[in-house]
Amino acid sequence: MARYQLAFSSTLATGAEQVRAVAFTPAGVNAELWPWLRMRFPGAPFTSLQQVPVGVTLGRCWLLLFGVLPADYDDLCFERIEPQGFVETSQLLSQRVWRHERQIVGAAGSPQCTVHDRVSFTPRLGVPGFLSRLLIGRLFAWRHYRLRRRFGHAMP
């Protein structure tokens, strides 16, 4: 099975603490995905990643196309959560292996930060690799566009 990797970075005109306070919440995730997708988180809602247990599958998070139609699911599990980022290792309906690393880095008190996303994945049988790369690449490009639009774009 082929394993694919994609990486994305955006330098934002907002400090790291402010960006983390939004980006590490279910509402922040959905703001990045909207209007193409909405992620429905299972169980008791959490307001921050700092409240999520590490190494435990939280349950099935449905990815809803246009916020309505079930398109995929994510058996959400975090391998590591730190103040500046996380590593999610999960299985999706479309991906046998899914690993998403996000880091939001910036000096304390700095008026800007950089968001780094790295995803690696192995499509399930029947899902063409080129199609997975295309869709996931466009989705993360969209997420970074939404981040720059919300927090402002700064030159690195």
MIMI-423872 format. One record per residue: chain; residue number from 1; x, z, y of N, C-alpha, C, O in turn. Coordinates in pm, whole numbers. Last residue first. Layout:
BEGIN
+----+-----+--------+--------+--------+--------+--------+--------+--------+--------+--------+--------+--------+--------+
: ch :   i :   n.px :   n.pz :   n.py :  ca.px :  ca.pz :  ca.py :   c.px :   c.pz :   c.py :   o.px :   o.pz :   o.py :
+----+-----+--------+--------+--------+--------+--------+--------+--------+--------+--------+--------+--------+--------+
:  A : NUM :      X :      Z :      Y :      X :      Z :      Y :      X :      Z :      Y :      X :      Z :      Y :
...
+----+-----+--------+--------+--------+--------+--------+--------+--------+--------+--------+--------+--------+--------+
END
This chain:
BEGIN
+----+-----+--------+--------+--------+--------+--------+--------+--------+--------+--------+--------+--------+--------+
: ch :   i :   n.px :   n.pz :   n.py :  ca.px :  ca.pz :  ca.py :   c.px :   c.pz :   c.py :   o.px :   o.pz :   o.py :
+----+-----+--------+--------+--------+--------+--------+--------+--------+--------+--------+--------+--------+--------+
:  A : 156 :    665 :    591 :   3578 :    761 :    682 :   3511 :    892 :    692 :   3586 :    983 :    763 :   3543 :
:  A : 155 :    401 :    602 :   3811 :    515 :    527 :   3758 :    613 :    624 :   3697 :    643 :    729 :   3755 :
:  A : 154 :     75 :    707 :   3719 :    199 :    731 :   3794 :    309 :    646 :   3732 :    309 :    623 :   3611 :
:  A : 153 :   -268 :    685 :   3750 :   -150 :    629 :   3685 :    -30 :    653 :   3775 :    -34 :    623 :   3895 :
:  A : 152 :   -532 :    921 :   3698 :   -443 :    845 :   3785 :   -318 :    800 :   3710 :   -270 :    868 :   3620 :
:  A : 151 :   -713 :   1034 :   3531 :   -610 :   1121 :   3587 :   -514 :   1050 :   3681 :   -425 :   1112 :   3739 :
:  A : 150 :   -896 :    825 :   3464 :   -944 :    960 :   3496 :   -840 :   1041 :   3573 :   -874 :   1110 :   3669 :
:  A : 149 :   -735 :    603 :   3414 :   -846 :    593 :   3510 :   -891 :    732 :   3555 :   -919 :    752 :   3673 :
:  A : 148 :   -569 :    697 :   3217 :   -511 :    657 :   3346 :   -619 :    649 :   3453 :   -596 :    684 :   3568 :
:  A : 147 :   -762 :    743 :   3011 :   -680 :    853 :   3064 :   -624 :    819 :   3202 :   -631 :    900 :   3293 :
:  A : 146 :   -854 :    481 :   2970 :   -948 :    584 :   3018 :   -872 :    705 :   3074 :   -915 :    764 :   3174 :
:  A : 145 :   -617 :    365 :   2871 :   -679 :    313 :   2993 :   -772 :    417 :   3054 :   -769 :    440 :   3175 :
:  A : 144 :   -595 :    512 :   2638 :   -496 :    531 :   2744 :   -544 :    473 :   2877 :   -513 :    528 :   2983 :
:  A : 143 :   -818 :    414 :   2499 :   -807 :    558 :   2527 :   -707 :    582 :   2641 :   -732 :    664 :   2729 :
:  A : 142 :   -747 :    142 :   2478 :   -864 :    182 :   2556 :   -855 :    329 :   2593 :   -882 :    365 :   2708 :
:  A : 141 :   -533 :    166 :   2304 :   -510 :    107 :   2437 :   -625 :    145 :   2529 :   -603 :    176 :   2646 :
:  A : 140 :   -675 :    265 :   2086 :   -581 :    353 :   2156 :   -539 :    297 :   2291 :   -513 :    373 :   2384 :
:  A : 139 :   -832 :     35 :   2024 :   -895 :    164 :   2052 :   -800 :    257 :   2128 :   -842 :    321 :   2225 :
:  A : 138 :   -639 :   -160 :   1972 :   -730 :   -176 :   2087 :   -795 :    -44 :   2125 :   -812 :    -14 :   2243 :
:  A : 137 :   -522 :    -46 :   1741 :   -443 :    -76 :   1860 :   -529 :    -89 :   1984 :   -496 :    -36 :   2090 :
:  A : 136 :   -740 :    -44 :   1569 :   -681 :     84 :   1610 :   -595 :     64 :   1735 :   -596 :    149 :   1824 :
:  A : 135 :   -785 :   -325 :   1547 :   -889 :   -234 :   1596 :   -831 :   -101 :   1645 :   -870 :    -53 :   1751 :
:  A : 134 :   -530 :   -422 :   1453 :   -595 :   -475 :   1572 :   -695 :   -375 :   1630 :   -690 :   -345 :   1749 :
:  A : 133 :   -486 :   -273 :   1219 :   -389 :   -269 :   1330 :   -453 :   -315 :   1459 :   -433 :   -254 :   1564 :
:  A : 132 :   -713 :   -354 :   1069 :   -693 :   -213 :   1106 :   -599 :   -201 :   1224 :   -627 :   -128 :   1319 :
:  A : 131 :   -651 :   -627 :   1043 :   -773 :   -586 :   1113 :   -764 :   -440 :   1157 :   -803 :   -406 :   1268 :
:  A : 130 :   -418 :   -623 :    895 :   -414 :   -683 :   1030 :   -537 :   -641 :   1111 :   -528 :   -621 :   1232 :
:  A : 129 :   -508 :   -505 :    653 :   -415 :   -435 :    741 :   -414 :   -490 :    881 :   -409 :   -414 :    978 :
:  A : 128 :   -849 :   -511 :    549 :   -726 :   -585 :    580 :   -639 :   -510 :    682 :   -688 :   -459 :    782 :
:  A : 127 :   -982 :   -315 :    314 :   -973 :   -319 :    460 :   -842 :   -392 :    494 :   -734 :   -337 :    470 :
:  A : 126 :   -949 :   -316 :     41 :  -1062 :   -390 :     95 :  -1063 :   -397 :    247 :  -1137 :   -477 :    304 :
:  A : 125 :   -820 :      7 :     18 :   -836 :   -125 :    -44 :   -960 :   -191 :     12 :  -1064 :   -128 :     29 :
:  A : 124 :   -754 :    157 :    339 :   -807 :    161 :    203 :   -814 :     18 :    149 :   -814 :    -78 :    225 :
:  A : 123 :   -450 :    153 :    530 :   -589 :    114 :    507 :   -628 :    130 :    360 :   -545 :    118 :    270 :
:  A : 122 :   -265 :    402 :    653 :   -267 :    314 :    537 :   -413 :    279 :    511 :   -491 :    366 :    473 :
:  A : 121 :    -97 :    483 :    959 :   -215 :    476 :    874 :   -192 :    378 :    760 :   -112 :    285 :    769 :
:  A : 120 :     -5 :    657 :   1251 :     37 :    584 :   1131 :    -79 :    591 :   1034 :   -150 :    691 :   1026 :
:  A : 119 :     32 :    683 :   1600 :    -56 :    683 :   1484 :     11 :    606 :   1371 :     75 :    504 :   1393 :
:  A : 118 :    111 :    862 :   1879 :    169 :    783 :   1771 :     74 :    796 :   1653 :     41 :    906 :   1610 :
:  A : 117 :    101 :    903 :   2223 :     24 :    899 :   2099 :     98 :    811 :   2000 :    142 :    701 :   2033 :
:  A : 116 :    186 :   1085 :   2502 :    239 :   1002 :   2394 :    147 :   1015 :   2274 :    118 :   1126 :   2229 :
:  A : 115 :    158 :   1115 :   2842 :     84 :   1131 :   2717 :    142 :   1032 :   2617 :    147 :    912 :   2643 :
:  A : 114 :    330 :   1282 :   3094 :    324 :   1164 :   3009 :    252 :   1200 :   2880 :    281 :   1301 :   2816 :
:  A : 113 :    251 :   1388 :   3431 :    288 :   1412 :   3292 :    282 :   1280 :   3216 :    233 :   1180 :   3268 :
:  A : 112 :    281 :   1531 :   3765 :    254 :   1423 :   3670 :    299 :   1464 :   3530 :    374 :   1560 :   3513 :
:  A : 111 :    354 :   1733 :   3935 :    225 :   1667 :   3961 :    197 :   1549 :   3867 :    100 :   1476 :   3888 :
:  A : 110 :    487 :   2026 :   3781 :    503 :   1884 :   3816 :    365 :   1822 :   3838 :    270 :   1854 :   3767 :
:  A : 109 :    452 :   2280 :   3684 :    435 :   2259 :   3827 :    450 :   2114 :   3872 :    428 :   2084 :   3989 :
:  A : 108 :    667 :   2219 :   3418 :    574 :   2314 :   3479 :    571 :   2290 :   3630 :    676 :   2281 :   3694 :
:  A : 107 :    700 :   1875 :   3324 :    760 :   2000 :   3370 :    654 :   2088 :   3435 :    562 :   2038 :   3500 :
:  A : 106 :    532 :   1739 :   3043 :    557 :   1740 :   3187 :    614 :   1875 :   3225 :    580 :   1977 :   3165 :
:  A : 105 :    350 :   1585 :   2781 :    471 :   1650 :   2831 :    484 :   1634 :   2981 :    452 :   1530 :   3038 :
:  A : 104 :    159 :   1587 :   2517 :    140 :   1574 :   2662 :    253 :   1656 :   2724 :    253 :   1779 :   2720 :
:  A : 103 :    134 :   1418 :   2214 :    213 :   1510 :   2296 :    181 :   1481 :   2442 :    176 :   1365 :   2484 :
:  A : 102 :    -11 :   1360 :   1902 :    -26 :   1350 :   2048 :     58 :   1458 :   2114 :     54 :   1575 :   2074 :
:  A : 101 :    -36 :   1180 :   1608 :     45 :   1277 :   1682 :     22 :   1254 :   1831 :     33 :   1141 :   1879 :
:  A : 100 :   -217 :   1122 :   1328 :   -220 :   1102 :   1473 :   -142 :   1216 :   1537 :   -177 :   1333 :   1523 :
:  A :  99 :   -253 :    961 :   1030 :   -173 :   1063 :   1097 :   -171 :   1028 :   1246 :   -129 :    919 :   1285 :
:  A :  98 :   -417 :    886 :    738 :   -426 :    879 :    884 :   -345 :    994 :    940 :   -365 :   1110 :    903 :
:  A :  97 :   -479 :    704 :    445 :   -390 :    800 :    512 :   -402 :    777 :    662 :   -398 :    663 :    708 :
:  A :  96 :   -693 :    536 :    404 :   -655 :    630 :    298 :   -568 :    742 :    356 :   -583 :    859 :    320 :
:  A :  95 :   -943 :    444 :    623 :   -799 :    466 :    609 :   -772 :    572 :    503 :   -822 :    684 :    511 :
:  A :  94 :  -1221 :    434 :    641 :  -1147 :    308 :    646 :   -998 :    323 :    617 :   -931 :    223 :    587 :
:  A :  93 :  -1289 :    702 :    628 :  -1356 :    609 :    537 :  -1274 :    480 :    528 :  -1260 :    423 :    419 :
:  A :  92 :   -984 :    889 :    650 :  -1101 :    825 :    709 :  -1167 :    739 :    603 :  -1108 :    709 :    499 :
:  A :  91 :   -810 :   1191 :    633 :   -853 :   1070 :    565 :   -976 :   1019 :    638 :  -1061 :   1097 :    681 :
:  A :  90 :   -539 :   1328 :    830 :   -675 :   1323 :    778 :   -693 :   1200 :    691 :   -603 :   1116 :    678 :
:  A :  89 :   -358 :   1514 :   1036 :   -341 :   1437 :    913 :   -475 :   1441 :    840 :   -518 :   1547 :    794 :
:  A :  88 :   -245 :   1552 :   1362 :   -365 :   1548 :   1276 :   -332 :   1462 :   1156 :   -285 :   1349 :   1170 :
:  A :  87 :    -58 :   1746 :   1562 :    -46 :   1646 :   1457 :   -170 :   1660 :   1371 :   -196 :   1765 :   1313 :
:  A :  86 :    -34 :   1805 :   1918 :    -84 :   1831 :   1783 :    -44 :   1718 :   1690 :     -1 :   1611 :   1733 :
:  A :  85 :     92 :   1974 :   2218 :     41 :   1865 :   2136 :     -6 :   1906 :   2000 :    -18 :   2025 :   1969 :
:  A :  84 :    177 :   2190 :   2368 :    193 :   2057 :   2426 :    139 :   1944 :   2339 :    138 :   1829 :   2383 :
:  A :  83 :    115 :   2417 :   2208 :     63 :   2406 :   2345 :     73 :   2265 :   2402 :    -16 :   2224 :   2478 :
:  A :  82 :     28 :   2284 :   1884 :    120 :   2353 :   1974 :     65 :   2340 :   2115 :    -24 :   2258 :   2139 :
:  A :  81 :    -64 :   2248 :   1558 :   -117 :   2253 :   1695 :    -22 :   2340 :   1776 :      5 :   2455 :   1741 :
:  A :  80 :    -53 :   2059 :   1260 :     20 :   2141 :   1358 :    -52 :   2134 :   1492 :    -96 :   2026 :   1534 :
:  A :  79 :   -244 :   1943 :   1105 :   -123 :   1992 :   1039 :    -48 :   2089 :   1131 :     12 :   2186 :   1086 :
:  A :  78 :   -588 :   1943 :   1103 :   -469 :   1949 :   1187 :   -354 :   2014 :   1110 :   -368 :   2123 :   1055 :
:  A :  77 :   -837 :   1727 :    993 :   -748 :   1836 :    955 :   -623 :   1830 :   1044 :   -561 :   1724 :   1058 :
:  A :  76 :  -1143 :   1566 :    937 :  -1049 :   1617 :   1037 :   -971 :   1738 :    988 :  -1028 :   1838 :    946 :
:  A :  75 :  -1221 :   1302 :    805 :  -1218 :   1437 :    748 :  -1107 :   1512 :    822 :   -994 :   1520 :    775 :
:  A :  74 :  -1402 :   1081 :    984 :  -1270 :   1141 :    983 :  -1286 :   1280 :    922 :  -1354 :   1365 :    978 :
:  A :  73 :  -1578 :    770 :    941 :  -1572 :    916 :    951 :  -1428 :    961 :    938 :  -1343 :    887 :    889 :
:  A :  72 :  -1755 :    498 :   1099 :  -1645 :    552 :   1019 :  -1659 :    703 :   1022 :  -1740 :    758 :   1096 :
:  A :  71 :  -1997 :    434 :   1212 :  -1901 :    327 :   1190 :  -1788 :    371 :   1098 :  -1731 :    288 :   1026 :
:  A :  70 :  -2333 :    494 :   1281 :  -2217 :    542 :   1205 :  -2124 :    425 :   1170 :  -2166 :    329 :   1106 :
:  A :  69 :  -2448 :    433 :   1607 :  -2437 :    378 :   1472 :  -2315 :    432 :   1399 :  -2203 :    417 :   1448 :
:  A :  68 :  -2414 :    577 :   1860 :  -2535 :    583 :   1778 :  -2512 :    545 :   1632 :  -2554 :    619 :   1542 :
:  A :  67 :  -2204 :    527 :   2032 :  -2263 :    660 :   2035 :  -2379 :    680 :   1941 :  -2440 :    787 :   1941 :
:  A :  66 :  -2099 :    284 :   1972 :  -2186 :    292 :   2090 :  -2261 :    425 :   2097 :  -2367 :    435 :   2158 :
:  A :  65 :  -2052 :    418 :   1657 :  -2036 :    300 :   1739 :  -2142 :    302 :   1849 :  -2261 :    318 :   1821 :
:  A :  64 :  -1930 :    728 :   1583 :  -2054 :    655 :   1607 :  -2030 :    540 :   1704 :  -1993 :    561 :   1819 :
:  A :  63 :  -1773 :    895 :   1342 :  -1742 :    809 :   1456 :  -1861 :    715 :   1471 :  -1890 :    634 :   1383 :
:  A :  62 :  -1812 :   1225 :   1227 :  -1861 :   1088 :   1227 :  -1820 :   1019 :   1355 :  -1831 :   1076 :   1464 :
:  A :  61 :  -1616 :   1437 :   1058 :  -1648 :   1398 :   1195 :  -1690 :   1251 :   1191 :  -1610 :   1164 :   1157 :
:  A :  60 :  -1642 :   1670 :    811 :  -1655 :   1527 :    838 :  -1700 :   1506 :    982 :  -1807 :   1550 :   1023 :
:  A :  59 :  -1412 :   1944 :    840 :  -1534 :   1879 :    795 :  -1534 :   1735 :    838 :  -1437 :   1685 :    895 :
:  A :  58 :  -1172 :   2059 :    874 :  -1284 :   2111 :    953 :  -1417 :   2055 :    908 :  -1522 :   2113 :    934 :
:  A :  57 :   -939 :   2157 :    645 :  -1026 :   2046 :    682 :  -1149 :   2102 :    751 :  -1222 :   2183 :    694 :
:  A :  56 :   -662 :   2335 :    755 :   -794 :   2346 :    695 :   -877 :   2225 :    740 :   -883 :   2195 :    859 :
:  A :  55 :   -429 :   2339 :    900 :   -420 :   2320 :    756 :   -552 :   2328 :    682 :   -554 :   2327 :    559 :
:  A :  54 :   -534 :   2568 :   1150 :   -437 :   2467 :   1106 :   -439 :   2460 :    953 :   -448 :   2563 :    886 :
:  A :  53 :   -842 :   2613 :   1325 :   -746 :   2656 :   1222 :   -659 :   2540 :   1175 :   -707 :   2427 :   1163 :
:  A :  52 :   -881 :   2601 :   1676 :   -898 :   2530 :   1550 :   -797 :   2582 :   1448 :   -679 :   2594 :   1480 :
:  A :  51 :   -840 :   2692 :   1929 :   -936 :   2766 :   1847 :   -950 :   2709 :   1706 :  -1024 :   2764 :   1625 :
:  A :  50 :   -681 :   2511 :   2057 :   -621 :   2641 :   2027 :   -713 :   2727 :   1940 :   -667 :   2825 :   1882 :
:  A :  49 :   -842 :   2301 :   2128 :   -768 :   2293 :   2002 :   -708 :   2427 :   1962 :   -686 :   2452 :   1844 :
:  A :  48 :  -1153 :   2420 :   2260 :  -1012 :   2389 :   2276 :   -946 :   2381 :   2139 :   -990 :   2446 :   2045 :
:  A :  47 :  -1408 :   2475 :   2192 :  -1387 :   2424 :   2327 :  -1242 :   2385 :   2353 :  -1212 :   2323 :   2455 :
:  A :  46 :  -1596 :   2389 :   1904 :  -1482 :   2457 :   1965 :  -1462 :   2396 :   2102 :  -1496 :   2280 :   2126 :
:  A :  45 :  -1904 :   2438 :   1734 :  -1823 :   2366 :   1831 :  -1708 :   2452 :   1883 :  -1722 :   2573 :   1903 :
:  A :  44 :  -1941 :   2475 :   1391 :  -1942 :   2545 :   1519 :  -1854 :   2470 :   1617 :  -1738 :   2442 :   1586 :
:  A :  43 :  -1985 :   2150 :   1234 :  -1983 :   2296 :   1240 :  -1990 :   2352 :   1380 :  -2036 :   2288 :   1474 :
:  A :  42 :  -1807 :   1849 :   1343 :  -1892 :   1930 :   1254 :  -1887 :   2078 :   1288 :  -1799 :   2126 :   1360 :
:  A :  41 :  -1838 :   1616 :   1611 :  -1759 :   1719 :   1546 :  -1850 :   1811 :   1464 :  -1958 :   1847 :   1510 :
:  A :  40 :  -1861 :   1285 :   1652 :  -1947 :   1401 :   1634 :  -1872 :   1503 :   1550 :  -1845 :   1480 :   1432 :
:  A :  39 :  -1739 :   1071 :   1889 :  -1703 :   1147 :   1770 :  -1791 :   1270 :   1763 :  -1796 :   1349 :   1857 :
:  A :  38 :  -1826 :    747 :   1984 :  -1843 :    890 :   2011 :  -1811 :    959 :   1880 :  -1852 :    914 :   1773 :
:  A :  37 :  -1708 :    434 :   2116 :  -1730 :    531 :   2009 :  -1762 :    668 :   2067 :  -1729 :    699 :   2181 :
:  A :  36 :  -1733 :    283 :   2354 :  -1726 :    217 :   2223 :  -1761 :    312 :   2109 :  -1834 :    275 :   2017 :
:  A :  35 :  -1724 :    382 :   2609 :  -1855 :    374 :   2547 :  -1853 :    315 :   2406 :  -1958 :    298 :   2344 :
:  A :  34 :  -1545 :    672 :   2485 :  -1668 :    614 :   2538 :  -1641 :    485 :   2614 :  -1539 :    479 :   2682 :
:  A :  33 :  -1300 :    788 :   2425 :  -1356 :    690 :   2333 :  -1473 :    611 :   2391 :  -1498 :    497 :   2351 :
:  A :  32 :  -1254 :    974 :   2629 :  -1156 :    867 :   2604 :  -1216 :    755 :   2519 :  -1185 :    638 :   2542 :
:  A :  31 :  -1472 :   1141 :   2600 :  -1456 :   1069 :   2727 :  -1357 :    954 :   2711 :  -1373 :    848 :   2772 :
:  A :  30 :  -1418 :   1251 :   2348 :  -1530 :   1158 :   2364 :  -1525 :   1080 :   2495 :  -1569 :    965 :   2500 :
:  A :  29 :  -1201 :   1414 :   2416 :  -1185 :   1308 :   2316 :  -1294 :   1204 :   2335 :  -1268 :   1084 :   2336 :
:  A :  28 :  -1331 :   1587 :   2597 :  -1222 :   1502 :   2642 :  -1197 :   1387 :   2547 :  -1174 :   1274 :   2590 :
:  A :  27 :  -1512 :   1718 :   2429 :  -1563 :   1638 :   2542 :  -1456 :   1543 :   2593 :  -1486 :   1429 :   2629 :
:  A :  26 :  -1332 :   1853 :   2256 :  -1420 :   1748 :   2205 :  -1475 :   1659 :   2317 :  -1484 :   1537 :   2301 :
:  A :  25 :  -1004 :   1881 :   2411 :  -1139 :   1931 :   2387 :  -1224 :   1819 :   2327 :  -1192 :   1701 :   2345 :
:  A :  24 :   -761 :   1804 :   2517 :   -761 :   1879 :   2391 :   -896 :   1945 :   2365 :   -902 :   2052 :   2305 :
:  A :  23 :   -803 :   1691 :   2767 :   -776 :   1602 :   2653 :   -780 :   1673 :   2519 :   -802 :   1608 :   2416 :
:  A :  22 :   -835 :   1916 :   2942 :   -945 :   1821 :   2916 :   -922 :   1746 :   2785 :  -1013 :   1739 :   2702 :
:  A :  21 :   -603 :   2058 :   2939 :   -728 :   2134 :   2947 :   -849 :   2046 :   2921 :   -955 :   2096 :   2881 :
:  A :  20 :   -408 :   1857 :   2955 :   -434 :   1925 :   2826 :   -567 :   1997 :   2826 :   -637 :   1998 :   2725 :
:  A :  19 :   -423 :   1805 :   3231 :   -460 :   1701 :   3135 :   -491 :   1763 :   3000 :   -590 :   1726 :   2936 :
:  A :  18 :   -332 :   2048 :   3338 :   -466 :   1998 :   3372 :   -513 :   1892 :   3273 :   -630 :   1891 :   3234 :
:  A :  17 :    -72 :   2060 :   3231 :   -171 :   2165 :   3200 :   -313 :   2118 :   3228 :   -404 :   2146 :   3151 :
:  A :  16 :     57 :   1831 :   3341 :     32 :   1842 :   3197 :    -76 :   1945 :   3165 :   -162 :   1920 :   3081 :
:  A :  15 :    -81 :   1690 :   3648 :      5 :   1779 :   3571 :    -40 :   1796 :   3427 :   -157 :   1778 :   3394 :
:  A :  14 :   -124 :   1345 :   3716 :   -183 :   1478 :   3708 :    -92 :   1562 :   3619 :    -32 :   1510 :   3525 :
:  A :  13 :    -81 :   1072 :   3688 :    -57 :   1136 :   3818 :   -126 :   1271 :   3826 :   -181 :   1308 :   3930 :
:  A :  12 :     79 :    986 :   3376 :    -39 :   1015 :   3457 :     -1 :   1090 :   3584 :     99 :   1161 :   3588 :
:  A :  11 :    200 :    744 :   3172 :    242 :    846 :   3268 :    128 :    863 :   3367 :     86 :    768 :   3433 :
:  A :  10 :    144 :    684 :   2832 :     95 :    664 :   2969 :    147 :    778 :   3055 :    140 :    895 :   3015 :
:  A :   9 :    203 :    519 :   2523 :    242 :    619 :   2622 :    184 :    582 :   2757 :    176 :    464 :   2793 :
:  A :   8 :    179 :    462 :   2174 :    124 :    440 :   2307 :    172 :    552 :   2398 :    180 :    667 :   2356 :
:  A :   7 :    239 :    301 :   1861 :    272 :    406 :   1959 :    223 :    363 :   2097 :    225 :    245 :   2131 :
:  A :   6 :    175 :    263 :   1512 :    155 :    217 :   1649 :    188 :    333 :   1741 :    168 :    449 :   1706 :
:  A :   5 :    232 :    159 :   1179 :    256 :    256 :   1285 :    236 :    188 :   1420 :    274 :     73 :   1440 :
:  A :   4 :    119 :    136 :    839 :    137 :     80 :    972 :    159 :    191 :   1072 :    111 :    303 :   1054 :
:  A :   3 :    192 :     72 :    505 :    170 :    176 :    605 :    207 :    116 :    741 :    311 :     53 :    756 :
:  A :   2 :     54 :    -83 :    218 :    130 :    -93 :    343 :     92 :     21 :    436 :    -24 :     62 :    445 :
:  A :   1 :     84 :      0 :   -119 :      0 :      0 :      0 :     88 :      0 :    125 :    185 :     75 :    134 :
+----+-----+--------+--------+--------+--------+--------+--------+--------+--------+--------+--------+--------+--------+
END
